[in-house]
Amino acid sequence: MLGRGKLGTGTDAQFHFFEHSATLTGARFVLRRTPADAIPFALARLVAEGFTVRDDNLDTKLRDLGSPWLAQAAEIGDAKGSWNKGLVADLIEDTPLVFLNRLQRGISPTLVMAAARELPEGVTELVLYPHTSRKGHPQGSAGAASRLRSSMEAIAVAGTADGTLVSYEQLRGIRNDGSPASQQMVRELLDWR
C-alpha cells in the first residue's frame, strides 16, 4: 500500500505539488542473506512504493562481464507526465475543478538499481542507487526521492525485524568502480540517460 500523498505506480506515479524532498540518495546495506535473496528482498519494498521492476536480463550481462554482482533495476515516472501543462491550460479546461489536478505532479523518470554481491565475511552487500533521466522535469524527482527513502527505511526495518541487517548507511554519491549501481554501468548496461 502506498504511503500518504503518493498516487499511482510506474509511469502513472504522481506526488503532491507541495512535496519537496532532499536530493535523491541511495543506500548501502550489509545483510545476512545471499545476493540472490537480497535482490528480491529490496525489490519487494520498491514495488510497495510504486516502482515497477524492469526485465533487462542484467544477471546474464553481468556474468558475461565477469562481475561478482547480481542486479535488477526498478523504475518510476514518465518524462512527458513530469512536465506541467501550465496554468493557462488548466483555466480553459471544462471545469474549474481541473485546477485541483495541479496539486499532483508526475514523477520524472527515475531508475533505481538494486545490486548485491557476496562479501568475504559471508554476508551480502546490497546497494540501491537512483538515477534520474535528463528527459524529465528536474523538480519531478521529489516524488521519487520520498518513495525511495520509504523503500530504504522499509528494508532497514524488515532486516532488523528478521535479524538479517548488519549495517545500513545512506549514500549521497557512488563511485564508478564497476558496481552495476554506478552511473557508468547504468549507462553501459541499460543505456539509461
C-alpha positions in Angstrom: 0.0 0.0 0.0 1.4 3.4 -1.0 2.1 5.9 1.7 0.1 9.1 2.3 0.1 11.6 -0.6 1.5 9.0 -3.1 -0.7 8.3 -6.1 -0.2 5.8 -8.9 2.6 3.4 -9.8 5.1 3.1 -12.6 4.7 5.6 -15.3 1.4 6.9 -13.8 3.1 7.8 -10.4 2.4 11.2 -9.0 3.3 13.2 -6.0 1.8 16.2 -4.2 2.7 19.6 -5.7 3.9 21.0 -2.4 6.1 18.0 -1.6 9.8 18.9 -1.6 12.5 16.5 -0.9 16.2 16.5 -0.5 18.4 15.2 -3.3 17.8 11.7 -4.3 20.1 9.4 -2.2 20.9 5.8 -2.2 21.9 3.3 0.5 24.3 0.5 1.3 23.1 -2.4 3.4 25.1 -5.3 4.7 22.8 -8.3 5.2 23.0 -11.9 6.4 21.4 -13.1 3.2 22.6 -14.4 -0.1 22.9 -11.9 -3.0 20.1 -13.9 -4.8 17.8 -13.4 -1.7 18.8 -9.7 -1.2 17.7 -8.5 -4.6 14.0 -9.7 -4.3 14.0 -8.5 -0.7 14.8 -5.0 -1.9 12.6 -5.1 -4.9 9.6 -6.0 -2.8 10.0 -2.8 -0.9 10.5 -0.7 -4.0 7.3 -2.2 -5.6 5.4 -1.5 -2.5 6.2 2.2 -3.0 5.1 2.2 -6.7 8.3 1.3 -8.6 8.0 -1.3 -11.4 10.6 -3.9 -11.9 12.4 -3.9 -15.3 13.2 -7.1 -17.2 16.7 -6.3 -18.5 18.4 -9.7 -18.2 21.1 -7.9 -16.1 22.5 -11.1 -14.5 23.5 -12.5 -17.8 25.1 -9.2 -18.9 27.0 -9.0 -15.6 28.1 -12.7 -15.8 29.4 -12.1 -19.3 31.5 -9.2 -17.9 32.8 -11.4 -15.1 31.2 -9.2 -12.5 30.7 -10.6 -8.9 27.4 -8.6 -8.7 23.8 -9.6 -9.2 21.4 -6.7 -10.1 17.9 -5.8 -11.0 16.5 -2.4 -11.9 13.2 -0.8 -11.0 11.8 2.4 -12.3 9.1 5.0 -11.7 7.8 8.1 -13.5 7.3 9.4 -17.0 9.1 12.2 -18.9 6.1 13.7 -20.5 4.0 13.4 -17.3 6.6 15.2 -15.3 6.1 18.5 -17.2 3.1 20.5 -16.2 0.6 21.7 -18.8 0.6 25.1 -17.3 -1.9 27.4 -15.6 -3.5 28.7 -18.9 -4.3 25.1 -19.9 -5.9 24.4 -16.6 -8.0 27.6 -16.7 -9.5 26.8 -20.1 -10.4 23.2 -19.3 -14.1 22.2 -19.0 -14.4 22.6 -15.2 -12.9 24.8 -12.5 -12.2 21.6 -10.5 -9.5 20.7 -13.0 -7.3 23.3 -11.3 -7.1 20.9 -8.4 -5.2 18.5 -10.6 -2.2 20.9 -10.4 -1.8 19.8 -6.8 -0.5 16.5 -8.2 2.6 16.3 -10.4 4.1 13.5 -12.4 7.3 12.0 -11.3 10.4 12.4 -13.5 11.7 9.0 -14.9 13.9 7.6 -12.2 15.7 4.2 -12.3 16.9 2.6 -9.1 19.5 -0.1 -9.4 19.5 -2.8 -6.7 22.9 -4.6 -6.8 24.2 -7.3 -4.5 27.4 -9.2 -4.1 28.8 -11.5 -1.5 31.5 -10.1 0.8 34.4 -12.2 2.2 32.8 -12.2 5.7 30.0 -14.4 4.3 27.5 -11.5 4.3 26.0 -9.6 1.4 26.4 -6.0 0.3 23.2 -4.6 -1.1 23.4 -1.2 -2.9 20.4 0.8 -4.0 21.2 3.9 -6.0 18.8 6.2 -8.1 19.4 7.7 -11.5 17.1 10.3 -12.9 16.6 10.8 -16.6 17.5 14.1 -18.1 14.3 13.9 -20.1 12.0 14.6 -17.1 11.3 17.9 -15.3 14.1 18.5 -12.7 11.6 19.1 -9.9 9.8 15.9 -10.6 12.4 13.8 -8.8 11.0 14.9 -5.4 8.3 12.2 -5.7 10.8 9.5 -6.5 13.0 10.6 -3.6 10.3 10.2 -1.0 9.3 6.8 -2.3 12.9 5.6 -2.5 13.5 6.9 1.1 10.4 4.9 2.3 11.7 1.8 0.5 15.1 2.0 2.1 13.6 2.6 5.5 11.4 -0.5 5.0 14.4 -2.6 4.1 16.1 -1.5 7.3 13.0 -2.2 9.4 12.4 -5.6 7.8 16.1 -6.5 8.1 16.1 -5.5 11.7 12.9 -7.5 12.4 14.2 -10.7 10.9 17.7 -10.3 12.2 19.5 -10.1 8.8 20.5 -6.4 8.9 24.2 -6.0 9.9 24.6 -2.3 8.8 22.9 0.5 6.8 24.3 3.7 5.5 23.0 6.4 3.3 24.9 7.1 0.0 25.0 10.7 -1.4 27.1 9.6 -4.3 28.6 6.4 -5.8 31.9 5.8 -7.5 32.2 4.3 -11.0 34.0 1.3 -9.6 32.3 -1.5 -11.6 29.2 -1.7 -9.4 26.0 -2.0 -11.5 24.5 0.8 -9.4 27.1 3.3 -10.7 26.2 5.9 -13.4 28.8 4.5 -15.8 27.4 0.9 -15.5 23.7 2.1 -15.7 24.6 3.8 -19.0 26.5 0.9 -20.4 24.2 -1.9 -19.3 20.8 -0.2 -19.8 21.6 2.9 -21.9 19.8 5.0 -19.3 20.0 8.7 -19.8 
